[in-house]
Each structure stands twice: as structure tokens, then as C-alpha cells.
């Protein structure tokens, strides 16, 4: 499974948020692209001091 994590510096502190979890890397990358349109510059780019990453994790529910 893949988890989309949004990372941003706010007032000098690093904050992170788990956006959602996806079955495939492609679903996660598509969600990252959408997030860049909503809170960033679009086209997969984010504003300075922020970034979003897709992190692969083993499915622990199995």
C-alpha cells in the first residue's frame, strides 16, 4: 500500500499530515498531483517550504 504524506513548515515547525492510503503507486501519484493543484502550484509542484510524498508501506492488515 502507498500513503500520501503532506509536509509543510509552519512558523519554523515541521508539520506533516497523512492525506490518504492507496492500493497502487499510480493512485498515490495521481492524488499527489491533485493535491498540488489544491494547495501548491499545480503540475506536481508545491510552494516553498512544503512537499508531498508517496511512501510505500507493507499492508499490516493481512
PDBQT receptor file of N, H, CA, C and O in Angstrom, charges set to zero:
ATOM      1  N   UNK A   1       0.841  -1.177   0.000  1.00  0.00    +0.000 N 
ATOM      2  CA  UNK A   1       0.000   0.000   0.000  1.00  0.00    +0.000 C 
ATOM      3  C   UNK A   1       0.879   1.230   0.000  1.00  0.00    +0.000 C 
ATOM      4  O   UNK A   1       2.033   1.178   0.425  1.00  0.00    +0.000 OA
ATOM      5  N   UNK A   2       0.336   2.337  -0.476  1.00  0.00    +0.000 N 
ATOM      6  H   UNK A   2      -0.602   2.379  -0.821  1.00  0.00    +0.000 HD
ATOM      7  CA  UNK A   2       1.048   3.605  -0.583  1.00  0.00    +0.000 C 
ATOM      8  C   UNK A   2       0.313   4.667   0.212  1.00  0.00    +0.000 C 
ATOM      9  O   UNK A   2      -0.914   4.752   0.158  1.00  0.00    +0.000 OA
ATOM     10  N   UNK A   3       1.057   5.474   0.949  1.00  0.00    +0.000 N 
ATOM     11  H   UNK A   3       2.054   5.404   0.993  1.00  0.00    +0.000 HD
ATOM     12  CA  UNK A   3       0.469   6.537   1.763  1.00  0.00    +0.000 C 
ATOM     13  C   UNK A   3       1.001   7.886   1.290  1.00  0.00    +0.000 C 
ATOM     14  O   UNK A   3       2.208   8.085   1.152  1.00  0.00    +0.000 OA
ATOM     15  N   UNK A   4       0.069   8.806   1.046  1.00  0.00    +0.000 N 
ATOM     16  H   UNK A   4      -0.911   8.644   1.158  1.00  0.00    +0.000 HD
ATOM     17  CA  UNK A   4       0.427  10.162   0.654  1.00  0.00    +0.000 C 
ATOM     18  C   UNK A   4       0.563  11.012   1.907  1.00  0.00    +0.000 C 
ATOM     19  O   UNK A   4      -0.369  11.118   2.704  1.00  0.00    +0.000 OA
ATOM     20  N   UNK A   5       1.741  11.619   2.074  1.00  0.00    +0.000 N 
ATOM     21  H   UNK A   5       2.498  11.533   1.426  1.00  0.00    +0.000 HD
ATOM     22  CA  UNK A   5       2.031  12.439   3.242  1.00  0.00    +0.000 C 
ATOM     23  C   UNK A   5       2.330  13.860   2.763  1.00  0.00    +0.000 C 
ATOM     24  O   UNK A   5       3.163  14.065   1.880  1.00  0.00    +0.000 OA
ATOM     25  N   UNK A   6       1.643  14.833   3.352  1.00  0.00    +0.000 N 
ATOM     26  H   UNK A   6       0.965  14.667   4.069  1.00  0.00    +0.000 HD
ATOM     27  CA  UNK A   6       1.877  16.248   3.043  1.00  0.00    +0.000 C 
ATOM     28  C   UNK A   6       2.730  16.834   4.147  1.00  0.00    +0.000 C 
ATOM     29  O   UNK A   6       2.407  16.692   5.327  1.00  0.00    +0.000 OA
ATOM     30  N   UNK A   7       3.825  17.498   3.773  1.00  0.00    +0.000 N 
ATOM     31  H   UNK A   7       4.087  17.613   2.815  1.00  0.00    +0.000 HD
ATOM     32  CA  UNK A   7       4.803  18.041   4.719  1.00  0.00    +0.000 C 
ATOM     33  C   UNK A   7       4.892  19.543   4.492  1.00  0.00    +0.000 C 
ATOM     34  O   UNK A   7       4.998  19.999   3.353  1.00  0.00    +0.000 OA
ATOM     35  N   UNK A   8       4.848  20.324   5.596  1.00  0.00    +0.000 N 
ATOM     36  H   UNK A   8       4.761  19.954   6.520  1.00  0.00    +0.000 HD
ATOM     37  CA  UNK A   8       4.921  21.775   5.456  1.00  0.00    +0.000 C 
ATOM     38  C   UNK A   8       5.567  22.387   6.698  1.00  0.00    +0.000 C 
ATOM     39  O   UNK A   8       5.347  21.924   7.817  1.00  0.00    +0.000 OA
ATOM     40  N   UNK A   9       6.364  23.428   6.485  1.00  0.00    +0.000 N 
ATOM     41  H   UNK A   9       6.543  23.804   5.576  1.00  0.00    +0.000 HD
ATOM     42  CA  UNK A   9       6.899  24.216   7.587  1.00  0.00    +0.000 C 
ATOM     43  C   UNK A   9       5.908  25.326   7.903  1.00  0.00    +0.000 C 
ATOM     44  O   UNK A   9       5.531  26.099   7.022  1.00  0.00    +0.000 OA
ATOM     45  N   UNK A  10       5.485  25.405   9.166  1.00  0.00    +0.000 N 
ATOM     46  H   UNK A  10       5.791  24.777   9.881  1.00  0.00    +0.000 HD
ATOM     47  CA  UNK A  10       4.573  26.452   9.631  1.00  0.00    +0.000 C 
ATOM     48  C   UNK A  10       5.224  27.116  10.832  1.00  0.00    +0.000 C 
ATOM     49  O   UNK A  10       5.432  26.484  11.868  1.00  0.00    +0.000 OA
ATOM     50  N   UNK A  11       5.540  28.388  10.687  1.00  0.00    +0.000 N 
ATOM     51  H   UNK A  11       5.371  28.902   9.846  1.00  0.00    +0.000 HD
ATOM     52  CA  UNK A  11       6.176  29.114  11.791  1.00  0.00    +0.000 C 
ATOM     53  C   UNK A  11       7.467  28.481  12.265  1.00  0.00    +0.000 C 
ATOM     54  O   UNK A  11       7.766  28.510  13.458  1.00  0.00    +0.000 OA
ATOM     55  N   UNK A  12       8.235  27.911  11.356  1.00  0.00    +0.000 N 
ATOM     56  H   UNK A  12       7.992  27.888  10.386  1.00  0.00    +0.000 HD
ATOM     57  CA  UNK A  12       9.501  27.301  11.721  1.00  0.00    +0.000 C 
ATOM     58  C   UNK A  12       9.398  25.872  12.231  1.00  0.00    +0.000 C 
ATOM     59  O   UNK A  12      10.416  25.233  12.497  1.00  0.00    +0.000 OA
ATOM     60  N   UNK A  13       8.169  25.362  12.370  1.00  0.00    +0.000 N 
ATOM     61  H   UNK A  13       7.342  25.881  12.154  1.00  0.00    +0.000 HD
ATOM     62  CA  UNK A  13       7.969  23.982  12.819  1.00  0.00    +0.000 C 
ATOM     63  C   UNK A  13       7.555  23.120  11.638  1.00  0.00    +0.000 C 
ATOM     64  O   UNK A  13       6.807  23.560  10.764  1.00  0.00    +0.000 OA
ATOM     65  N   UNK A  14       8.043  21.901  11.620  1.00  0.00    +0.000 N 
ATOM     66  H   UNK A  14       8.650  21.544  12.330  1.00  0.00    +0.000 HD
ATOM     67  CA  UNK A  14       7.669  20.953  10.582  1.00  0.00    +0.000 C 
ATOM     68  C   UNK A  14       6.383  20.246  10.983  1.00  0.00    +0.000 C 
ATOM     69  O   UNK A  14       6.297  19.673  12.069  1.00  0.00    +0.000 OA
ATOM     70  N   UNK A  15       5.394  20.288  10.115  1.00  0.00    +0.000 N 
ATOM     71  H   UNK A  15       5.464  20.754   9.234  1.00  0.00    +0.000 HD
ATOM     72  CA  UNK A  15       4.124  19.597  10.337  1.00  0.00    +0.000 C 
ATOM     73  C   UNK A  15       3.926  18.596   9.201  1.00  0.00    +0.000 C 
ATOM     74  O   UNK A  15       4.332  18.853   8.068  1.00  0.00    +0.000 OA
ATOM     75  N   UNK A  16       3.312  17.473   9.497  1.00  0.00    +0.000 N 
ATOM     76  H   UNK A  16       2.982  17.264  10.417  1.00  0.00    +0.000 HD
ATOM     77  CA  UNK A  16       3.006  16.504   8.445  1.00  0.00    +0.000 C 
ATOM     78  C   UNK A  16       1.602  15.957   8.655  1.00  0.00    +0.000 C 
ATOM     79  O   UNK A  16       1.110  15.863   9.780  1.00  0.00    +0.000 OA
ATOM     80  N   UNK A  17       0.986  15.606   7.564  1.00  0.00    +0.000 N 
ATOM     81  H   UNK A  17       1.386  15.682   6.650  1.00  0.00    +0.000 HD
ATOM     82  CA  UNK A  17      -0.372  15.076   7.586  1.00  0.00    +0.000 C 
ATOM     83  C   UNK A  17      -0.465  13.893   6.640  1.00  0.00    +0.000 C 
ATOM     84  O   UNK A  17      -0.012  13.974   5.499  1.00  0.00    +0.000 OA
ATOM     85  N   UNK A  18      -1.047  12.798   7.101  1.00  0.00    +0.000 N 
ATOM     86  H   UNK A  18      -1.415  12.733   8.029  1.00  0.00    +0.000 HD
ATOM     87  CA  UNK A  18      -1.351  11.689   6.213  1.00  0.00    +0.000 C 
ATOM     88  C   UNK A  18      -2.626  12.061   5.468  1.00  0.00    +0.000 C 
ATOM     89  O   UNK A  18      -3.681  12.251   6.073  1.00  0.00    +0.000 OA
ATOM     90  N   UNK A  19      -2.513  12.162   4.141  1.00  0.00    +0.000 N 
ATOM     91  H   UNK A  19      -1.656  12.007   3.649  1.00  0.00    +0.000 HD
ATOM     92  CA  UNK A  19      -3.657  12.544   3.319  1.00  0.00    +0.000 C 
ATOM     93  C   UNK A  19      -4.581  11.351   3.126  1.00  0.00    +0.000 C 
ATOM     94  O   UNK A  19      -5.781  11.437   3.384  1.00  0.00    +0.000 OA
ATOM     95  N   UNK A  20      -4.013  10.233   2.667  1.00  0.00    +0.000 N 
ATOM     96  H   UNK A  20      -3.037  10.163   2.457  1.00  0.00    +0.000 HD
ATOM     97  CA  UNK A  20      -4.805   9.020   2.452  1.00  0.00    +0.000 C 
ATOM     98  C   UNK A  20      -3.866   7.884   2.090  1.00  0.00    +0.000 C 
ATOM     99  O   UNK A  20      -2.668   8.090   1.898  1.00  0.00    +0.000 OA
ATOM    100  N   UNK A  21      -4.425   6.677   1.999  1.00  0.00    +0.000 N 
ATOM    101  H   UNK A  21      -5.399   6.510   2.155  1.00  0.00    +0.000 HD
ATOM    102  CA  UNK A  21      -3.666   5.488   1.625  1.00  0.00    +0.000 C 
ATOM    103  C   UNK A  21      -4.282   4.897   0.373  1.00  0.00    +0.000 C 
ATOM    104  O   UNK A  21      -5.500   4.921   0.198  1.00  0.00    +0.000 OA
ATOM    105  N   UNK A  22      -3.427   4.363  -0.505  1.00  0.00    +0.000 N 
ATOM    106  H   UNK A  22      -2.437   4.344  -0.363  1.00  0.00    +0.000 HD
ATOM    107  CA  UNK A  22      -3.852   3.876  -1.821  1.00  0.00    +0.000 C 
ATOM    108  C   UNK A  22      -3.280   2.492  -2.081  1.00  0.00    +0.000 C 
ATOM    109  O   UNK A  22      -2.252   2.115  -1.518  1.00  0.00    +0.000 OA
ATOM    110  N   UNK A  23      -3.950   1.746  -2.933  1.00  0.00    +0.000 N 
ATOM    111  H   UNK A  23      -4.785   2.052  -3.391  1.00  0.00    +0.000 HD
ATOM    112  CA  UNK A  23      -3.516   0.394  -3.277  1.00  0.00    +0.000 C 
ATOM    113  C   UNK A  23      -2.291   0.399  -4.185  1.00  0.00    +0.000 C 
ATOM    114  O   UNK A  23      -1.427  -0.469  -4.066  1.00  0.00    +0.000 OA
ATOM    115  N   UNK A  24      -2.213   1.375  -5.092  1.00  0.00    +0.000 N 
ATOM    116  H   UNK A  24      -2.915   2.080  -5.188  1.00  0.00    +0.000 HD
ATOM    117  CA  UNK A  24      -1.114   1.382  -6.056  1.00  0.00    +0.000 C 
ATOM    118  C   UNK A  24      -0.343   2.696  -6.010  1.00  0.00    +0.000 C 
ATOM    119  O   UNK A  24      -0.846   3.718  -5.541  1.00  0.00    +0.000 OA
ATOM    120  N   UNK A  25       0.882   2.643  -6.504  1.00  0.00    +0.000 N 
ATOM    121  H   UNK A  25       1.290   1.814  -6.885  1.00  0.00    +0.000 HD
ATOM    122  CA  UNK A  25       1.720   3.819  -6.612  1.00  0.00    +0.000 C 
ATOM    123  C   UNK A  25       1.063   4.845  -7.533  1.00  0.00    +0.000 C 
ATOM    124  O   UNK A  25       1.128   6.046  -7.270  1.00  0.00    +0.000 OA
ATOM    125  N   UNK A  26       0.431   4.376  -8.610  1.00  0.00    +0.000 N 
ATOM    126  H   UNK A  26       0.378   3.401  -8.823  1.00  0.00    +0.000 HD
ATOM    127  CA  UNK A  26      -0.193   5.282  -9.577  1.00  0.00    +0.000 C 
ATOM    128  C   UNK A  26      -1.349   6.057  -8.961  1.00  0.00    +0.000 C 
ATOM    129  O   UNK A  26      -1.519   7.245  -9.236  1.00  0.00    +0.000 OA
ATOM    130  N   UNK A  27      -2.143   5.390  -8.130  1.00  0.00    +0.000 N 
ATOM    131  H   UNK A  27      -2.004   4.425  -7.907  1.00  0.00    +0.000 HD
ATOM    132  CA  UNK A  27      -3.238   6.087  -7.437  1.00  0.00    +0.000 C 
ATOM    133  C   UNK A  27      -2.687   7.161  -6.508  1.00  0.00    +0.000 C 
ATOM    134  O   UNK A  27      -3.229   8.263  -6.427  1.00  0.00    +0.000 OA
ATOM    135  N   UNK A  28      -1.609   6.831  -5.810  1.00  0.00    +0.000 N 
ATOM    136  H   UNK A  28      -1.168   5.935  -5.876  1.00  0.00    +0.000 HD
ATOM    137  CA  UNK A  28      -0.998   7.786  -4.891  1.00  0.00    +0.000 C 
ATOM    138  C   UNK A  28      -0.423   8.976  -5.648  1.00  0.00    +0.000 C 
ATOM    139  O   UNK A  28      -0.607  10.120  -5.233  1.00  0.00    +0.000 OA
ATOM    140  N   UNK A  29       0.269   8.721  -6.752  1.00  0.00    +0.000 N 
ATOM    141  H   UNK A  29       0.418   7.792  -7.090  1.00  0.00    +0.000 HD
ATOM    142  CA  UNK A  29       0.845   9.810  -7.545  1.00  0.00    +0.000 C 
ATOM    143  C   UNK A  29      -0.242  10.699  -8.131  1.00  0.00    +0.000 C 
ATOM    144  O   UNK A  29      -0.071  11.916  -8.204  1.00  0.00    +0.000 OA
ATOM    145  N   UNK A  30      -1.365  10.103  -8.551  1.00  0.00    +0.000 N 
ATOM    146  H   UNK A  30      -1.503   9.114  -8.491  1.00  0.00    +0.000 HD
ATOM    147  CA  UNK A  30      -2.481  10.902  -9.058  1.00  0.00    +0.000 C 
ATOM    148  C   UNK A  30      -3.055  11.789  -7.957  1.00  0.00    +0.000 C 
ATOM    149  O   UNK A  30      -3.386  12.948  -8.205  1.00  0.00    +0.000 OA
ATOM    150  N   UNK A  31      -3.174  11.257  -6.754  1.00  0.00    +0.000 N 
ATOM    151  H   UNK A  31      -2.905  10.315  -6.553  1.00  0.00    +0.000 HD
ATOM    152  CA  UNK A  31      -3.667  12.042  -5.621  1.00  0.00    +0.000 C 
ATOM    153  C   UNK A  31      -2.682  13.154  -5.270  1.00  0.00    +0.000 C 
ATOM    154  O   UNK A  31      -3.096  14.250  -4.891  1.00  0.00    +0.000 OA
ATOM    155  N   UNK A  32      -1.380  12.882  -5.392  1.00  0.00    +0.000 N 
ATOM    156  H   UNK A  32      -1.043  11.992  -5.700  1.00  0.00    +0.000 HD
ATOM    157  CA  UNK A  32      -0.359  13.905  -5.145  1.00  0.00    +0.000 C 
ATOM    158  C   UNK A  32      -0.495  15.035  -6.155  1.00  0.00    +0.000 C 
ATOM    159  O   UNK A  32      -0.385  16.209  -5.801  1.00  0.00    +0.000 OA
ATOM    160  N   UNK A  33      -0.730  14.682  -7.403  1.00  0.00    +0.000 N 
ATOM    161  H   UNK A  33      -0.819  13.728  -7.690  1.00  0.00    +0.000 HD
ATOM    162  CA  UNK A  33      -0.931  15.679  -8.451  1.00  0.00    +0.000 C 
ATOM    163  C   UNK A  33      -2.144  16.563  -8.139  1.00  0.00    +0.000 C 
ATOM    164  O   UNK A  33      -2.080  17.784  -8.282  1.00  0.00    +0.000 OA
ATOM    165  N   UNK A  34      -3.236  15.948  -7.718  1.00  0.00    +0.000 N 
ATOM    166  H   UNK A  34      -3.288  14.956  -7.602  1.00  0.00    +0.000 HD
ATOM    167  CA  UNK A  34      -4.449  16.696  -7.352  1.00  0.00    +0.000 C 
ATOM    168  C   UNK A  34      -4.172  17.604  -6.160  1.00  0.00    +0.000 C 
ATOM    169  O   UNK A  34      -4.614  18.753  -6.137  1.00  0.00    +0.000 OA
ATOM    170  N   UNK A  35      -3.444  17.096  -5.171  1.00  0.00    +0.000 N 
ATOM    171  H   UNK A  35      -3.085  16.163  -5.189  1.00  0.00    +0.000 HD
ATOM    172  CA  UNK A  35      -3.099  17.899  -4.005  1.00  0.00    +0.000 C 
ATOM    173  C   UNK A  35      -2.263  19.112  -4.410  1.00  0.00    +0.000 C 
ATOM    174  O   UNK A  35      -2.429  20.195  -3.849  1.00  0.00    +0.000 OA
ATOM    175  N   UNK A  36      -1.370  18.935  -5.379  1.00  0.00    +0.000 N 
ATOM    176  H   UNK A  36      -1.235  18.055  -5.835  1.00  0.00    +0.000 HD
ATOM    177  CA  UNK A  36      -0.555  20.070  -5.827  1.00  0.00    +0.000 C 
ATOM    178  C   UNK A  36      -1.418  21.150  -6.468  1.00  0.00    +0.000 C 
ATOM    179  O   UNK A  36      -1.087  22.333  -6.391  1.00  0.00    +0.000 OA
ATOM    180  N   UNK A  37      -2.512  20.759  -7.094  1.00  0.00    +0.000 N 
ATOM    181  H   UNK A  37      -2.781  19.798  -7.156  1.00  0.00    +0.000 HD
ATOM    182  CA  UNK A  37      -3.449  21.741  -7.657  1.00  0.00    +0.000 C 
ATOM    183  C   UNK A  37      -4.204  22.480  -6.556  1.00  0.00    +0.000 C 
ATOM    184  O   UNK A  37      -4.505  23.666  -6.689  1.00  0.00    +0.000 OA
ATOM    185  N   UNK A  38      -4.508  21.771  -5.466  1.00  0.00    +0.000 N 
ATOM    186  H   UNK A  38      -4.263  20.807  -5.358  1.00  0.00    +0.000 HD
ATOM    187  CA  UNK A  38      -5.306  22.342  -4.377  1.00  0.00    +0.000 C 
ATOM    188  C   UNK A  38      -4.488  23.247  -3.448  1.00  0.00    +0.000 C 
ATOM    189  O   UNK A  38      -4.966  24.308  -3.047  1.00  0.00    +0.000 OA
ATOM    190  N   UNK A  39      -3.268  22.839  -3.104  1.00  0.00    +0.000 N 
ATOM    191  H   UNK A  39      -2.880  21.977  -3.430  1.00  0.00    +0.000 HD
ATOM    192  CA  UNK A  39      -2.501  23.596  -2.102  1.00  0.00    +0.000 C 
ATOM    193  C   UNK A  39      -1.133  24.056  -2.606  1.00  0.00    +0.000 C 
ATOM    194  O   UNK A  39      -0.409  24.744  -1.885  1.00  0.00    +0.000 OA
ATOM    195  N   UNK A  40      -0.777  23.686  -3.826  1.00  0.00    +0.000 N 
ATOM    196  H   UNK A  40      -1.365  23.128  -4.411  1.00  0.00    +0.000 HD
ATOM    197  CA  UNK A  40       0.538  24.036  -4.350  1.00  0.00    +0.000 C 
ATOM    198  C   UNK A  40       0.452  24.897  -5.585  1.00  0.00    +0.000 C 
ATOM    199  O   UNK A  40      -0.431  25.744  -5.724  1.00  0.00    +0.000 OA
ATOM    200  N   UNK A  41       1.398  24.657  -6.484  1.00  0.00    +0.000 N 
ATOM    201  H   UNK A  41       2.116  23.970  -6.371  1.00  0.00    +0.000 HD
ATOM    202  CA  UNK A  41       1.489  25.419  -7.727  1.00  0.00    +0.000 C 
ATOM    203  C   UNK A  41       0.889  24.671  -8.910  1.00  0.00    +0.000 C 
ATOM    204  O   UNK A  41       0.777  25.227 -10.003  1.00  0.00    +0.000 OA
ATOM    205  N   UNK A  42       0.499  23.406  -8.700  1.00  0.00    +0.000 N 
ATOM    206  H   UNK A  42       0.589  22.954  -7.812  1.00  0.00    +0.000 HD
ATOM    207  CA  UNK A  42      -0.018  22.581  -9.787  1.00  0.00    +0.000 C 
ATOM    208  C   UNK A  42       1.104  21.855 -10.504  1.00  0.00    +0.000 C 
ATOM    209  O   UNK A  42       2.283  22.117 -10.268  1.00  0.00    +0.000 OA
ATOM    210  N   UNK A  43       0.722  20.933 -11.389  1.00  0.00    +0.000 N 
ATOM    211  H   UNK A  43      -0.236  20.719 -11.581  1.00  0.00    +0.000 HD
ATOM    212  CA  UNK A  43       1.677  20.129 -12.153  1.00  0.00    +0.000 C 
ATOM    213  C   UNK A  43       2.683  19.395 -11.271  1.00  0.00    +0.000 C 
ATOM    214  O   UNK A  43       3.822  19.167 -11.678  1.00  0.00    +0.000 OA
ATOM    215  N   UNK A  44       2.261  19.029 -10.067  1.00  0.00    +0.000 N 
ATOM    216  H   UNK A  44       1.335  19.214  -9.736  1.00  0.00    +0.000 HD
ATOM    217  CA  UNK A  44       3.137  18.284  -9.167  1.00  0.00    +0.000 C 
ATOM    218  C   UNK A  44       4.087  19.137  -8.349  1.00  0.00    +0.000 C 
ATOM    219  O   UNK A  44       4.904  18.608  -7.596  1.00  0.00    +0.000 OA
ATOM    220  N   UNK A  45       3.988  20.463  -8.491  1.00  0.00    +0.000 N 
ATOM    221  H   UNK A  45       3.324  20.892  -9.103  1.00  0.00    +0.000 HD
ATOM    222  CA  UNK A  45       4.871  21.370  -7.759  1.00  0.00    +0.000 C 
ATOM    223  C   UNK A  45       4.155  21.942  -6.546  1.00  0.00    +0.000 C 
ATOM    224  O   UNK A  45       2.951  22.197  -6.571  1.00  0.00    +0.000 OA
ATOM    225  N   UNK A  46       4.935  22.137  -5.479  1.00  0.00    +0.000 N 
ATOM    226  H   UNK A  46       5.913  21.929  -5.459  1.00  0.00    +0.000 HD
ATOM    227  CA  UNK A  46       4.397  22.686  -4.247  1.00  0.00    +0.000 C 
ATOM    228  C   UNK A  46       5.106  23.995  -3.921  1.00  0.00    +0.000 C 
ATOM    229  O   UNK A  46       6.191  24.272  -4.433  1.00  0.00    +0.000 OA
ATOM    230  N   UNK A  47       4.487  24.784  -3.074  1.00  0.00    +0.000 N 
ATOM    231  H   UNK A  47       3.606  24.559  -2.658  1.00  0.00    +0.000 HD
ATOM    232  CA  UNK A  47       5.054  26.069  -2.678  1.00  0.00    +0.000 C 
ATOM    233  C   UNK A  47       6.294  25.836  -1.825  1.00  0.00    +0.000 C 
ATOM    234  O   UNK A  47       6.431  24.777  -1.213  1.00  0.00    +0.000 OA
ATOM    235  N   UNK A  48       7.209  26.824  -1.775  1.00  0.00    +0.000 N 
ATOM    236  H   UNK A  48       7.097  27.684  -2.272  1.00  0.00    +0.000 HD
ATOM    237  CA  UNK A  48       8.403  26.687  -0.942  1.00  0.00    +0.000 C 
ATOM    238  C   UNK A  48       8.030  26.343   0.504  1.00  0.00    +0.000 C 
ATOM    239  O   UNK A  48       7.084  26.900   1.061  1.00  0.00    +0.000 OA
ATOM    240  N   UNK A  49       8.777  25.434   1.091  1.00  0.00    +0.000 N 
ATOM    241  H   UNK A  49       9.546  24.982   0.639  1.00  0.00    +0.000 HD
ATOM    242  CA  UNK A  49       8.517  25.021   2.468  1.00  0.00    +0.000 C 
ATOM    243  C   UNK A  49       7.490  23.922   2.590  1.00  0.00    +0.000 C 
ATOM    244  O   UNK A  49       7.082  23.572   3.697  1.00  0.00    +0.000 OA
ATOM    245  N   UNK A  50       7.061  23.367   1.456  1.00  0.00    +0.000 N 
ATOM    246  H   UNK A  50       7.392  23.651   0.556  1.00  0.00    +0.000 HD
ATOM    247  CA  UNK A  50       6.084  22.278   1.509  1.00  0.00    +0.000 C 
ATOM    248  C   UNK A  50       6.395  21.245   0.427  1.00  0.00    +0.000 C 
ATOM    249  O   UNK A  50       7.058  21.540  -0.567  1.00  0.00    +0.000 OA
ATOM    250  N   UNK A  51       5.904  20.039   0.644  1.00  0.00    +0.000 N 
ATOM    251  H   UNK A  51       5.365  19.799   1.452  1.00  0.00    +0.000 HD
ATOM    252  CA  UNK A  51       6.114  18.938  -0.283  1.00  0.00    +0.000 C 
ATOM    253  C   UNK A  51       5.143  17.827   0.068  1.00  0.00    +0.000 C 
ATOM    254  O   UNK A  51       4.654  17.752   1.196  1.00  0.00    +0.000 OA
ATOM    255  N   UNK A  52       4.867  16.974  -0.887  1.00  0.00    +0.000 N 
ATOM    256  H   UNK A  52       5.264  17.034  -1.803  1.00  0.00    +0.000 HD
ATOM    257  CA  UNK A  52       4.049  15.784  -0.638  1.00  0.00    +0.000 C 
ATOM    258  C   UNK A  52       4.793  14.587  -1.209  1.00  0.00    +0.000 C 
ATOM    259  O   UNK A  52       5.364  14.660  -2.297  1.00  0.00    +0.000 OA
ATOM    260  N   UNK A  53       4.783  13.492  -0.471  1.00  0.00    +0.000 N 
ATOM    261  H   UNK A  53       4.320  13.433   0.413  1.00  0.00    +0.000 HD
ATOM    262  CA  UNK A  53       5.496  12.292  -0.900  1.00  0.00    +0.000 C 
ATOM    263  C   UNK A  53       4.600  11.076  -0.754  1.00  0.00    +0.000 C 
ATOM    264  O   UNK A  53       3.770  10.993   0.151  1.00  0.00    +0.000 OA
ATOM    265  N   UNK A  54       4.791  10.137  -1.667  1.00  0.00    +0.000 N 
ATOM    266  H   UNK A  54       5.466  10.205  -2.403  1.00  0.00    +0.000 HD
ATOM    267  CA  UNK A  54       4.121   8.846  -1.577  1.00  0.00    +0.000 C 
ATOM    268  C   UNK A  54       5.115   7.855  -0.971  1.00  0.00    +0.000 C 
ATOM    269  O   UNK A  54       6.214   7.660  -1.490  1.00  0.00    +0.000 OA
ATOM    270  N   UNK A  55       4.713   7.245   0.117  1.00  0.00    +0.000 N 
ATOM    271  H   UNK A  55       3.820   7.403   0.538  1.00  0.00    +0.000 HD
ATOM    272  CA  UNK A  55       5.595   6.338   0.847  1.00  0.00    +0.000 C 
ATOM    273  C   UNK A  55       5.021   4.929   0.789  1.00  0.00    +0.000 C 
ATOM    274  O   UNK A  55       3.855   4.710   1.116  1.00  0.00    +0.000 OA
ATOM    275  N   UNK A  56       5.852   3.972   0.368  1.00  0.00    +0.000 N 
ATOM    276  H   UNK A  56       6.800   4.150   0.102  1.00  0.00    +0.000 HD
ATOM    277  CA  UNK A  56       5.399   2.579   0.317  1.00  0.00    +0.000 C 
ATOM    278  C   UNK A  56       5.438   1.986   1.727  1.00  0.00    +0.000 C 
ATOM    279  O   UNK A  56       6.411   2.153   2.463  1.00  0.00    +0.000 OA
ATOM    280  N   UNK A  57       4.353   1.290   2.083  1.00  0.00    +0.000 N 
ATOM    281  H   UNK A  57       3.563   1.155   1.486  1.00  0.00    +0.000 HD
ATOM    282  CA  UNK A  57       4.282   0.616   3.383  1.00  0.00    +0.000 C 
ATOM    283  C   UNK A  57       3.730  -0.781   3.168  1.00  0.00    +0.000 C 
ATOM    284  O   UNK A  57       2.911  -1.005   2.277  1.00  0.00    +0.000 OA
ATOM    285  N   UNK A  58       4.178  -1.709   3.981  1.00  0.00    +0.000 N 
ATOM    286  H   UNK A  58       4.844  -1.527   4.705  1.00  0.00    +0.000 HD
ATOM    287  CA  UNK A  58       3.599  -3.050   3.921  1.00  0.00    +0.000 C 
ATOM    288  C   UNK A  58       2.208  -3.017   4.528  1.00  0.00    +0.000 C 
ATOM    289  O   UNK A  58       1.957  -2.301   5.496  1.00  0.00    +0.000 OA
ATOM    290  N   UNK A  59       1.323  -3.786   3.959  1.00  0.00    +0.000 N 
ATOM    291  H   UNK A  59       1.527  -4.368   3.172  1.00  0.00    +0.000 HD
ATOM    292  CA  UNK A  59      -0.048  -3.853   4.458  1.00  0.00    +0.000 C 
ATOM    293  C   UNK A  59      -0.066  -4.698   5.716  1.00  0.00    +0.000 C 
ATOM    294  O   UNK A  59       0.145  -5.909   5.657  1.00  0.00    +0.000 OA
ATOM    295  N   UNK A  60      -0.317  -4.068   6.856  1.00  0.00    +0.000 N 
ATOM    296  H   UNK A  60      -0.488  -3.083   6.905  1.00  0.00    +0.000 HD
ATOM    297  CA  UNK A  60      -0.281  -4.791   8.145  1.00  0.00    +0.000 C 
ATOM    298  C   UNK A  60      -1.631  -5.412   8.499  1.00  0.00    +0.000 C 
ATOM    299  O   UNK A  60      -1.746  -6.102   9.512  1.00  0.00    +0.000 OA
ATOM    300  N   UNK A  61      -2.656  -5.174   7.672  1.00  0.00    +0.000 N 
ATOM    301  H   UNK A  61      -2.563  -4.614   6.849  1.00  0.00    +0.000 HD
ATOM    302  CA  UNK A  61      -3.991  -5.705   7.988  1.00  0.00    +0.000 C 
ATOM    303  C   UNK A  61      -4.155  -7.139   7.503  1.00  0.00    +0.000 C 
ATOM    304  O   UNK A  61      -5.165  -7.774   7.804  1.00  0.00    +0.000 OA
ATOM    305  N   UNK A  62      -3.181  -7.664   6.759  1.00  0.00    +0.000 N 
ATOM    306  H   UNK A  62      -2.360  -7.148   6.515  1.00  0.00    +0.000 HD
ATOM    307  CA  UNK A  62      -3.297  -9.018   6.212  1.00  0.00    +0.000 C 
ATOM    308  C   UNK A  62      -2.872 -10.027   7.245  1.00  0.00    +0.000 C 
ATOM    309  O   UNK A  62      -2.896 -11.229   6.981  1.00  0.00    +0.000 OA
TER     310      UNK A  62
